[in-house]
Amino acid sequence: MRGRPLLYTSYEEDQALLNTWTKKTMMALFALFIIIAPFGVIPGFGFLGDNDWVKLLSQVFIFAVGALGLNLLTGLAGQVSLGHAFFLGLGAYTAAALGGPEDSALVGLGLPIWIWLPAAGIVAALVGVAIGPTAVRVRGLYLAVVTLGLVIIGEYLFRNFKTVTGGSQAGRTHPDYELRWWKEEEPFFSFADDAVLFGREVSSEILSYFFVLMIAVIAILLAKNLQRSRTGRAFQAIRDRDVAAEVMGVNEFGYKLLAFGLSSGFAGISGALLMSFVGRSIPERFNLLLSVEFIAMIIIGGAGTVSGTLMGVAFVLLLPRLVRDGTDWLADVIDSGEGLLAWFGDLIVATSPDDFGIINTLPGVGPGLSVDQLNAVLFGLLIIGFLIFEPLGLFGIWLRIRNYWKGWPFTY
C-alpha cells in the first residue's frame, strides 16, 4: 500500500495534469503504445499494424477533435446541441474551397495546409459566434430544436452550393495532407505518399496517422487547460445553475457565446481533417446521424470530461469493427461445427437463409438484424443505459475502478 495522504508543497504541484508518479507512468506507457501501435510490433496487438486498423485509429483521432469541441459546449457549458454536423461540414468545405485544386467547375484556390486547416476552424467559429446570439436565448429542448434546424439548413445549403460542394451526386475531392510554402510550389513533404524515414519505408497511412495524432494532442491539451481555467469554471457554473452563476457575476451571454465559438472551431478543424483523410465528400454526409454520433460519444464516454470524451470516441468508432469481426469469427466457428460455442453461436448468428438468429450475415435474406442495424441498436441501448445507470459514462466506471485500488485494502 502506497503512502497516504498525497502531500504537495506548492499549488503548481497540486494542479499539475500529471500530479502523481502513477499518472506519469501510465501516460508514458500509453503514449508509447500509441506511437508504436501502427507498426504492428506490439505482442497481441499486431493487427493494429494493418492498414485498415491504422485508418480506423486515425479516424478516432480526427473525431476526437470534434468531440472535444462538443464536450466544451454540451458537457462543460451544458448547452445541448444537435447542430455539430453542420459545423463539421462548414469546416470541410472551407478547407476544400481554400485548399482544393483549381477547377473550372468548382471553387479551389490550391492554398497550403497551414492556411486551409486553421481557416476551417476560424470560419466555423465565426459562424458559430454569429449564430450564437439566437441560440443562447433559449435553453434545454428548445436549444436542441434550434440547433437541429442548423443541420437541416446545412444539408440544403451544401446540396445547392454546387460550386463549392460539388453537389449530391459527385461531391468533391479535398486537399491532401502535404506541406508546402505556397500553392504553386511542390510539397516538400507529403503525408499522403509513402516515404523512407530513418532507413525504413513508412506507408502513407502511418504518416497520416501521426499527423492527425499531432493535431489531436494539441486539441486535447487546449481542451484540458481550458477546462481548468477561469473560462472552464465559468462554463461549469453556467451548466450547474445558470441563474446563480449570473448573480455571482458570470457573464452568461458572453460565456455561452464563447462556448459556441470554441465548439464550432473544433468541429471545423475536425471536418477539414476528416474529409481530407477520406478524400471525397458528399453533402449528405453531414446529417443529423453524424450529430447524434457525437452526442453518443460524449454521453457514453462521460460528459464534461476530456478523458471520458476520448474513451467515448474510441468506443463508438471501434465498436462496429469489433462487432463485425466478432460476427465473422462466430460464423467461422459455426461453419466448423465443433464444440458448444458453435452450437451457441448458431443461436445468435444466421449464416444461411434457413437459419434463424439475432444477427443475419446475409442482409436482405431471412430474419434477423444486419451488422449495421445491430450497431444502431447497441448505440441506442448504450446511450439509454449510461444515462440511467452511469451518467459519467466510461469515465465513471474508470473512476470506480481507480478509487477501489487507490483505497485498497480499505475499499469499503
HUHU-V750798 format. One record per residue. RES is the residue in one small letter. PHI is phi as a letter, one per 20 degrees, with the letter a starting at -180 (999 if undefined). OMEGA is omega in degrees with one decimal (NA if undefined). Layout:
BEGIN
RES:PHI:OMEGA + RES:PHI:OMEGA
END
This chain:
BEGIN
m:999:-178.2 + r:f:-177.9 + g:f:176.9 + r:c:-3.9 + p:e:175.0 + l:f:-177.3 + l:d:179.0 + y:c:-178.7 + t:d:178.5 + s:b:177.4 + y:f:-180.0 + e:f:178.1 + e:f:-177.9 + d:f:-175.2 + q:e:179.9 + a:f:178.2 + l:f:178.8 + l:d:-171.2 + n:e:174.6 + t:c:178.5 + w:f:177.2 + t:f:178.7 + k:f:-180.0 + k:f:-179.8 + t:f:179.9 + m:f:179.0 + m:f:178.7 + a:f:179.0 + l:f:179.1 + f:f:178.4 + a:f:177.8 + l:f:178.6 + f:f:-178.5 + i:f:-176.0 + i:f:-175.0 + i:e:-177.5 + a:g:-176.4 + p:f:178.9 + f:e:174.7 + g:m:-176.7 + v:d:-179.1 + i:e:179.8 + p:g:-179.0 + g:n:179.9 + f:c:179.9 + g:f:-179.5 + f:f:179.2 + l:f:177.3 + g:e:176.0 + d:f:-177.4 + n:g:180.0 + d:f:-179.8 + w:f:176.9 + v:f:177.5 + k:f:-179.4 + l:f:178.0 + l:f:176.1 + s:f:177.4 + q:f:175.8 + v:f:179.7 + f:f:-179.6 + i:f:179.5 + f:f:178.8 + a:f:179.1 + v:f:178.8 + g:f:-179.6 + a:f:176.5 + l:f:176.3 + g:f:178.5 + l:f:178.1 + n:f:176.5 + l:f:-176.0 + l:f:-174.4 + t:e:-176.6 + g:f:-175.1 + l:e:-177.6 + a:e:175.2 + g:m:-179.5 + q:d:-176.6 + v:f:-178.1 + s:c:172.8 + l:d:-176.5 + g:d:-175.3 + h:f:-178.7 + a:f:178.8 + f:f:-177.7 + f:f:172.4 + l:f:177.9 + g:f:178.9 + l:f:177.5 + g:f:-179.4 + a:f:-176.3 + y:e:169.9 + t:f:177.3 + a:f:-179.7 + a:f:-178.8 + a:f:-177.7 + l:e:-174.7 + g:d:-178.7 + g:f:179.7 + p:f:178.4 + e:f:-174.8 + d:b:-179.3 + s:f:-177.0 + a:e:-175.6 + l:c:176.0 + v:f:178.3 + g:b:-176.9 + l:e:177.5 + g:m:-178.3 + l:f:-177.6 + p:f:-173.1 + i:f:-178.8 + w:f:173.7 + i:d:-171.6 + w:f:-179.7 + l:f:174.9 + p:f:-179.3 + a:f:178.2 + a:f:177.9 + g:f:-178.0 + i:f:-179.9 + v:f:179.1 + a:f:179.4 + a:f:179.5 + l:f:177.3 + v:f:177.0 + g:f:177.7 + v:f:179.4 + a:f:179.9 + i:e:-174.6 + g:g:-178.2 + p:g:176.6 + t:f:-175.0 + a:f:-173.2 + v:f:177.9 + r:f:178.5 + v:c:-178.4 + r:b:177.1 + g:m:-177.8 + l:f:179.4 + y:f:176.7 + l:f:178.1 + a:f:179.4 + v:f:178.8 + v:f:-179.7 + t:f:173.6 + l:f:177.3 + g:f:178.1 + l:f:180.0 + v:f:-179.5 + i:f:177.7 + i:f:-179.5 + g:f:178.5 + e:g:179.2 + y:f:-178.8 + l:f:-178.3 + f:f:179.4 + r:f:-170.7 + n:e:174.1 + f:e:-171.5 + k:f:178.5 + t:f:178.1 + v:d:-173.1 + t:e:-176.9 + g:n:178.2 + g:n:-173.9 + s:f:-172.6 + q:e:-172.8 + a:e:-172.1 + g:m:176.6 + r:b:176.9 + t:e:-177.9 + h:c:-179.9 + p:f:179.9 + d:e:171.5 + y:f:179.2 + e:b:-176.5 + l:d:174.1 + r:b:-175.9 + w:f:-178.1 + w:b:-168.5 + k:f:-177.4 + e:f:-173.5 + e:e:173.7 + e:f:179.6 + p:f:176.8 + f:e:170.6 + f:b:-179.8 + s:c:175.5 + f:f:-177.9 + a:e:179.6 + d:c:175.8 + d:f:-178.6 + a:b:176.3 + v:d:-179.5 + l:c:179.4 + f:l:177.4 + g:m:-179.0 + r:c:178.3 + e:f:-178.1 + v:d:-176.9 + s:f:178.1 + s:f:178.5 + e:f:179.9 + i:f:178.1 + l:f:177.5 + s:f:177.5 + y:g:-177.8 + f:f:177.7 + f:f:-179.3 + v:f:175.1 + l:f:178.9 + m:f:178.7 + i:f:-179.5 + a:f:179.0 + v:f:177.4 + i:f:179.7 + a:f:179.5 + i:f:180.0 + l:f:178.0 + l:f:-178.2 + a:f:-178.3 + k:f:-179.5 + n:f:175.8 + l:f:179.3 + q:f:-176.8 + r:e:-177.0 + s:e:176.6 + r:f:178.6 + t:f:179.1 + g:f:178.2 + r:f:176.3 + a:f:176.4 + f:g:-177.3 + q:f:177.4 + a:f:177.9 + i:f:179.5 + r:f:-174.6 + d:f:179.4 + r:a:-172.6 + d:f:-179.7 + v:f:179.1 + a:f:179.0 + a:f:-179.7 + e:f:177.2 + v:f:-179.1 + m:e:174.9 + g:o:178.2 + v:f:178.5 + n:f:-173.8 + e:g:-177.6 + f:f:-177.6 + g:f:-178.0 + y:f:174.7 + k:f:177.8 + l:f:177.7 + l:f:178.5 + a:f:177.4 + f:f:-179.2 + g:f:179.8 + l:f:179.4 + s:f:-179.8 + s:f:178.6 + g:f:176.2 + f:g:-179.2 + a:f:179.7 + g:f:178.1 + i:f:178.1 + s:f:179.0 + g:f:178.5 + a:f:178.7 + l:f:-176.4 + l:f:-175.8 + m:f:174.2 + s:f:178.2 + f:f:179.6 + v:f:177.1 + g:o:-180.0 + r:b:-178.3 + s:c:172.9 + i:c:-175.6 + p:g:-176.9 + e:f:179.3 + r:f:-175.2 + f:e:-174.6 + n:d:-178.0 + l:f:-179.2 + l:g:178.4 + l:f:176.5 + s:f:179.5 + v:f:177.1 + e:g:178.9 + f:f:175.3 + i:f:179.3 + a:f:-178.8 + m:f:-175.8 + i:f:177.8 + i:f:-179.5 + i:f:-179.5 + g:f:-177.5 + g:p:-176.7 + a:f:177.7 + g:n:-179.9 + t:c:178.6 + v:f:179.8 + s:f:178.6 + g:f:177.7 + t:f:179.2 + l:f:176.3 + m:f:-179.0 + g:f:178.5 + v:f:-179.8 + a:f:-178.4 + f:f:-175.7 + v:f:-177.5 + l:e:-177.8 + l:e:-178.0 + l:g:179.3 + p:g:179.1 + r:f:179.1 + l:f:177.4 + v:f:-179.6 + r:f:179.5 + d:f:178.2 + g:f:177.9 + t:f:177.9 + d:f:179.4 + w:f:177.6 + l:f:178.3 + a:f:177.7 + d:f:178.3 + v:f:179.1 + i:f:179.7 + d:f:178.5 + s:f:176.0 + g:m:-176.4 + e:d:170.8 + g:n:-179.3 + l:f:-178.7 + l:f:178.1 + a:f:178.3 + w:f:-180.0 + f:f:179.2 + g:f:179.9 + d:f:176.4 + l:f:-175.7 + i:d:-172.7 + v:d:175.2 + a:e:-177.5 + t:d:178.1 + s:b:-178.3 + p:g:-177.6 + d:e:-177.8 + d:e:172.8 + f:c:179.5 + g:b:178.6 + i:f:-179.0 + i:d:-179.5 + n:d:179.1 + t:e:178.0 + l:d:-175.6 + p:g:178.4 + g:n:-179.2 + v:c:176.9 + g:n:-178.2 + p:f:177.4 + g:o:-179.7 + l:e:170.9 + s:f:-179.4 + v:f:178.9 + d:f:177.4 + q:f:178.1 + l:f:177.9 + n:f:179.1 + a:f:178.6 + v:f:-179.8 + l:f:178.9 + f:f:179.3 + g:f:179.9 + l:f:-179.5 + l:f:178.6 + i:f:179.2 + i:f:-178.1 + g:f:-179.6 + f:f:179.0 + l:f:-176.8 + i:e:-169.4 + f:d:-177.4 + e:b:-177.3 + p:g:178.4 + l:e:173.9 + g:m:-179.9 + l:f:178.1 + f:f:177.1 + g:f:176.7 + i:f:178.2 + w:f:178.7 + l:f:179.7 + r:f:179.7 + i:f:-178.8 + r:f:-178.6 + n:f:177.5 + y:f:-177.8 + w:f:178.0 + k:f:-179.6 + g:e:-177.6 + w:f:5.2 + p:e:-179.4 + f:e:-173.3 + t:e:-179.9 + y:e:NA
END
